[in-house]
Amino acid sequence: MDDQGACLRRRLGLVTQEEFAATLGVSVETVSEWRRLKRGPDFVKTGKGVMYREIDIQEWLSVNVVPVMRRMG
């Protein structure tokens, strides 16, 4: 994507599926499967493309936190 498009995406808080997958260290195919199964974060269809809003990614991550038992003292 050109610099102008990338700048606009940043201002809108959007990331590509490739960027989202790379951030989590998973494949684009995994992200696509999550979408198909409706398990991943909400997404935005842009013609044939798919984008993710950063706010939706953050919300999805926070509801998928698994608490662990911590010892005190």
N, CA, C and O of each residue as an XYZ file, in Angstrom:
292
protein
N       0.854     -1.183      0.000
C       0.000      0.000      0.000
C       0.891      1.234      0.000
O       1.994      1.213      0.546
N       0.412      2.297     -0.609
C       1.212      3.506     -0.685
C       1.256      4.216      0.663
O       0.496      3.891      1.575
N       2.158      5.190      0.774
C       2.341      5.917      2.032
C       1.077      6.634      2.472
O       0.767      6.686      3.662
N       0.345      7.189      1.508
C      -0.888      7.905      1.834
C      -1.923      6.947      2.415
O      -2.588      7.268      3.401
N      -2.060      5.770      1.806
C      -2.998      4.771      2.313
C      -2.608      4.273      3.689
O      -3.468      4.082      4.550
N      -1.314      4.059      3.906
C      -0.834      3.603      5.209
C      -1.088      4.669      6.271
O      -1.457      4.349      7.401
N      -0.893      5.917      5.912
C      -1.135      7.025      6.844
C      -2.614      7.090      7.222
O      -2.950      7.264      8.393
N      -3.480      6.951      6.247
C      -4.916      6.960      6.503
C      -5.319      5.782      7.390
O      -6.116      5.950      8.314
N      -4.776      4.591      7.119
C      -5.066      3.423      7.961
C      -4.662      3.687      9.400
O      -5.413      3.363     10.320
N      -3.487      4.272      9.613
C      -3.025      4.566     10.974
C      -3.970      5.550     11.658
O      -4.318      5.373     12.826
N      -4.383      6.583     10.932
C      -5.296      7.575     11.525
C      -6.631      6.943     11.895
O      -7.251      7.337     12.883
N      -7.076      5.972     11.113
C      -8.354      5.300     11.391
C      -8.205      4.154     12.387
O      -9.202      3.577     12.821
N      -6.976      3.824     12.747
C      -6.743      2.739     13.693
C      -7.002      1.370     13.091
O      -7.535      0.485     13.760
N      -6.625      1.189     11.819
C      -6.856     -0.073     11.120
C      -5.546     -0.807     10.867
O      -4.514     -0.182     10.621
N      -5.592     -2.127     10.928
C      -4.447     -2.954     10.550
C      -4.932     -4.012      9.569
O      -6.095     -4.415      9.599
N      -4.038     -4.454      8.708
C      -4.382     -5.507      7.758
C      -4.393     -6.854      8.468
O      -3.877     -6.987      9.578
N      -4.982     -7.845      7.821
C      -4.973     -9.185      8.416
C      -3.545     -9.718      8.513
O      -3.225    -10.473      9.431
N      -2.697     -9.330      7.578
C      -1.299     -9.750      7.616
C      -0.582     -9.148      8.826
O       0.184     -9.832      9.505
N      -0.837     -7.865      9.091
C      -0.234     -7.210     10.251
C      -0.753     -7.823     11.551
O       0.013     -8.057     12.486
N      -2.044     -8.076     11.600
C      -2.651     -8.689     12.794
C      -2.046    -10.065     13.051
O      -1.659    -10.375     14.177
N      -1.965    -10.884     12.013
C      -1.400    -12.229     12.149
C       0.056    -12.155     12.606
O       0.463    -12.887     13.507
N       0.837    -11.276     11.989
C       2.258    -11.155     12.345
C       2.432    -10.708     13.792
O       3.329    -11.187     14.487
N       1.584     -9.799     14.247
C       1.667     -9.316     15.628
C       1.458    -10.450     16.613
O       2.131    -10.518     17.642
N       0.519    -11.348     16.299
C       0.230    -12.468     17.201
C       1.133    -13.671     16.958
O       1.131    -14.619     17.744
N       1.905    -13.637     15.876
C       2.777    -14.763     15.568
C       2.033    -15.978     15.054
O       2.441    -17.116     15.287
N       0.928    -15.728     14.347
C       0.153    -16.807     13.744
C       0.080    -16.566     12.240
O       0.436    -15.489     11.763
N      -0.374    -17.549     11.510
C      -0.476    -17.403     10.062
C      -1.745    -16.640      9.669
O      -2.703    -16.552     10.437
N      -1.721    -16.098      8.467
C      -2.915    -15.446      7.927
C      -4.036    -16.475      7.802
O      -5.207    -16.139      7.976
N      -3.686    -17.719      7.502
C      -4.693    -18.781      7.408
C      -5.392    -18.989      8.756
O      -6.600    -19.221      8.800
N      -4.636    -18.908      9.850
C      -5.241    -19.036     11.183
C      -6.226    -17.908     11.427
O      -7.331    -18.140     11.917
N      -5.832    -16.689     11.090
C      -6.710    -15.527     11.257
C      -7.965    -15.691     10.399
O      -9.067    -15.367     10.841
N      -7.800    -16.190      9.184
C      -8.952    -16.427      8.301
C      -9.890    -17.467      8.899
O     -11.111    -17.329      8.826
N      -9.318    -18.499      9.484
C     -10.128    -19.545     10.121
C     -10.890    -18.982     11.319
O     -12.059    -19.313     11.513
N     -10.245    -18.139     12.121
C     -10.946    -17.500     13.243
C     -12.132    -16.697     12.732
O     -13.210    -16.725     13.326
N     -11.934    -15.976     11.623
C     -13.051    -15.194     11.055
C     -14.173    -16.112     10.634
O     -15.339    -15.853     10.934
N     -13.827    -17.192      9.936
C     -14.837    -18.133      9.449
C     -15.637    -18.718     10.609
O     -16.852    -18.890     10.508
N     -14.951    -19.020     11.709
C     -15.600    -19.610     12.876
C     -16.190    -18.554     13.816
O     -16.786    -18.892     14.838
N     -16.022    -17.277     13.467
C     -16.496    -16.159     14.298
C     -15.867    -16.199     15.696
O     -16.542    -15.963     16.698
N     -14.557    -16.504     15.748
C     -13.836    -16.596     17.024
C     -12.862    -15.448     17.244
O     -12.470    -15.183     18.380
N     -12.474    -14.779     16.201
C     -11.507    -13.697     16.326
C     -12.197    -12.379     16.602
O     -13.402    -12.337     16.852
N     -11.426    -11.296     16.556
C     -12.023     -9.975     16.777
C     -12.929     -9.584     15.607
O     -12.838    -10.146     14.516
N     -13.799     -8.611     15.861
C     -14.618     -8.053     14.787
C     -13.683     -7.541     13.698
O     -12.531     -7.198     13.969
N     -14.180     -7.490     12.477
C     -13.355     -7.042     11.360
C     -14.174     -6.185     10.418
O     -15.402     -6.137     10.493
N     -13.465     -5.511      9.529
C     -14.081     -4.624      8.546
C     -13.777     -5.186      7.166
O     -12.615     -5.415      6.827
N     -14.822     -5.410      6.365
C     -14.636     -5.836      4.973
C     -14.411     -4.590      4.133
O     -15.179     -3.631      4.209
N     -13.355     -4.612      3.334
C     -13.051     -3.498      2.446
C     -12.943     -4.053      1.033
O     -11.846     -4.343      0.555
N     -14.077     -4.198      0.371
C     -14.087     -4.854     -0.934
C     -13.719     -6.316     -0.739
O     -14.424     -7.050     -0.047
N     -12.616     -6.741     -1.348
C     -12.142     -8.113     -1.175
C     -11.221     -8.250      0.026
O     -10.897     -9.362      0.442
N     -10.798     -7.121      0.583
C      -9.855     -7.138      1.700
C     -10.535     -7.193      3.058
O     -11.748     -7.032      3.185
N      -9.718     -7.423      4.050
C     -10.180     -7.470      5.438
C      -9.234     -6.618      6.269
O      -8.014     -6.714      6.134
N      -9.805     -5.788      7.125
C      -9.023     -4.951      8.029
C      -9.561     -5.156      9.441
O     -10.711     -5.550      9.633
N      -8.722     -4.886     10.406
C      -9.117     -4.973     11.813
C      -8.912     -3.625     12.474
O      -7.887     -2.975     12.275
N      -9.899     -3.205     13.268
C      -9.726     -1.981     14.044
C      -8.915     -2.335     15.280
O      -9.164     -3.352     15.927
N      -7.945     -1.491     15.604
C      -7.100     -1.741     16.774
C      -7.938     -1.886     18.043
O      -7.620     -2.708     18.902
N      -8.995     -1.102     18.168
C      -9.845     -1.171     19.358
C     -10.519     -2.541     19.479
O     -10.673     -3.055     20.587
N     -10.923     -3.135     18.350
C     -11.542     -4.465     18.380
C     -10.519     -5.540     18.750
O     -10.845     -6.501     19.447
N      -9.289     -5.373     18.282
C      -8.226     -6.317     18.639
C      -7.971     -6.250     20.141
O      -7.869     -7.284     20.800
N      -7.867     -5.033     20.686
C      -7.624     -4.871     22.119
C      -8.752     -5.477     22.950
O      -8.500     -6.141     23.955
N      -9.991     -5.247     22.530
C     -11.139     -5.805     23.255
C     -11.114     -7.328     23.205
O     -11.337     -7.987     24.221
N     -10.846     -7.883     22.040
C     -10.795     -9.335     21.876
C      -9.695     -9.936     22.744
O      -9.896    -10.966     23.388
N      -8.531     -9.287     22.759
C      -7.439     -9.778     23.607
C      -7.825     -9.742     25.078
O      -7.524    -10.680     25.816
N      -8.485     -8.678     25.515
C      -8.817     -8.563     26.938
C      -9.872     -9.573     27.374
O      -9.859    -10.003     28.527
N     -10.780     -9.964     26.495
C     -11.766    -10.973     26.894
C     -11.207    -12.389     26.792
O     -11.839    -13.346     27.239
N     -10.017    -12.518     26.201
C      -9.380    -13.832     26.092
C      -8.212    -14.011     27.056
O      -7.409    -14.931     26.898
N      -8.118    -13.144     28.043
C      -7.083    -13.287     29.065
C      -7.454    -14.452     29.978
O      -8.586    -14.549     30.452
N      -6.499    -15.317     30.212
C      -6.703    -16.449     31.124
C      -5.960    -16.122     32.419
O      -4.731    -16.053     32.432
N      -6.703    -15.922     33.506
C      -6.041    -15.582     34.768
C      -5.256    -16.781     35.313
O      -5.646    -17.934     35.126
N      -4.162    -16.488     35.979
C      -3.362    -17.525     36.612
C      -3.295    -17.272     38.107
O      -3.410    -16.137     38.570
N      -3.107    -18.349     38.849
C      -3.010    -18.239     40.297
C      -1.612    -17.733     40.650
O      -0.616    -18.274     40.170
N      -1.537    -16.741     41.452
C      -0.240    -16.204     41.889
C      -0.103    -16.373     43.394
O      -1.052    -16.167     44.151
N       1.090    -16.749     43.804
C       1.355    -16.860     45.243
C       1.677    -15.491     45.805
O       2.393    -14.703     45.186
N       1.162    -15.228     46.937
C       1.458    -13.967     47.608
C       2.532    -14.229     48.667
O       2.527    -15.262     49.335
N       3.439    -13.284     48.802
C       4.442    -13.335     49.866
C       5.505    -14.284     49.587
O       6.423    -14.437     50.393
